[in-house]
Amino acid sequence: MSITGQRLRMLREEKQWSQEAVARRLGISRTAYNKYESGAIQPVRKLKELAGIFGVSTDYILGSVEQREEATTVTKAHRQMQKYMGLSDNGRKIVDLTLDAVYAHEERQDSLPKVEG
């Protein structure tokens, strides 16, 4: 097993996800994902997505660095978008309504005069 495969397996198991669950998030078959973990193929086209899903850097997955690096803001945003896209239509409507309400609330707060104490 390659270092990439070892790390993917470890990251997946930490989240207690099945290979099927990760494959579904990536939009590939379980068999294809299994080949990433076994080291039969490198996840070239899905590397950034994997980093986003697991919240680590691509360098960490590839074994170029030993330390896990904190996910960047862009990676975190990508991970949130992946979650959003995995929701049902009804789930996305609920998130949209909630986001719109919070945004409107914050806009109102920003428009209030600041009271100094």
Contacts in CASP RR format, 6 or more apart in sequence:
PFRMAT RR
TARGET T0000
AUTHOR 0000-0000-0000
METHOD contacts of the structure
MODEL  1
MSITGQRLRMLREEKQWSQEAVARRLGISRTAYNKYESGAIQPVRKLKEL
AGIFGVSTDYILGSVEQREEATTVTKAHRQMQKYMGLSDNGRKIVDLTLD
AVYAHEERQDSLPKVEG
1 9 0 8 1.000
1 37 0 8 1.000
1 38 0 8 1.000
1 39 0 8 1.000
2 39 0 8 1.000
2 42 0 8 1.000
3 62 0 8 1.000
3 63 0 8 1.000
4 36 0 8 1.000
4 39 0 8 1.000
4 42 0 8 1.000
4 43 0 8 1.000
4 61 0 8 1.000
4 62 0 8 1.000
4 63 0 8 1.000
5 36 0 8 1.000
5 37 0 8 1.000
5 38 0 8 1.000
5 39 0 8 1.000
7 60 0 8 1.000
7 61 0 8 1.000
7 63 0 8 1.000
8 36 0 8 1.000
8 37 0 8 1.000
8 43 0 8 1.000
8 50 0 8 1.000
8 54 0 8 1.000
8 61 0 8 1.000
9 37 0 8 1.000
11 54 0 8 1.000
11 56 0 8 1.000
11 61 0 8 1.000
12 18 0 8 1.000
12 19 0 8 1.000
12 22 0 8 1.000
12 37 0 8 1.000
12 54 0 8 1.000
15 54 0 8 1.000
19 30 0 8 1.000
19 33 0 8 1.000
19 34 0 8 1.000
19 37 0 8 1.000
20 30 0 8 1.000
22 33 0 8 1.000
22 53 0 8 1.000
23 29 0 8 1.000
23 30 0 8 1.000
23 32 0 8 1.000
23 33 0 8 1.000
25 49 0 8 1.000
25 53 0 8 1.000
25 82 0 8 1.000
25 86 0 8 1.000
26 33 0 8 1.000
26 46 0 8 1.000
26 49 0 8 1.000
26 50 0 8 1.000
26 53 0 8 1.000
28 46 0 8 1.000
32 41 0 8 1.000
35 41 0 8 1.000
36 42 0 8 1.000
36 43 0 8 1.000
36 46 0 8 1.000
36 50 0 8 1.000
43 50 0 8 1.000
43 61 0 8 1.000
47 58 0 8 1.000
47 61 0 8 1.000
47 62 0 8 1.000
48 58 0 8 1.000
48 78 0 8 1.000
49 78 0 8 1.000
49 82 0 8 1.000
50 58 0 8 1.000
50 61 0 8 1.000
51 57 0 8 1.000
51 58 0 8 1.000
51 60 0 8 1.000
51 61 0 8 1.000
51 71 0 8 1.000
51 75 0 8 1.000
52 71 0 8 1.000
52 75 0 8 1.000
52 76 0 8 1.000
52 78 0 8 1.000
52 79 0 8 1.000
52 82 0 8 1.000
53 79 0 8 1.000
53 82 0 8 1.000
54 61 0 8 1.000
55 71 0 8 1.000
55 75 0 8 1.000
55 76 0 8 1.000
55 79 0 8 1.000
56 68 0 8 1.000
56 69 0 8 1.000
56 71 0 8 1.000
57 65 0 8 1.000
57 68 0 8 1.000
57 69 0 8 1.000
57 71 0 8 1.000
57 75 0 8 1.000
59 65 0 8 1.000
59 69 0 8 1.000
60 67 0 8 1.000
60 68 0 8 1.000
60 69 0 8 1.000
71 79 0 8 1.000
84 92 0 8 1.000
84 95 0 8 1.000
87 95 0 8 1.000
END
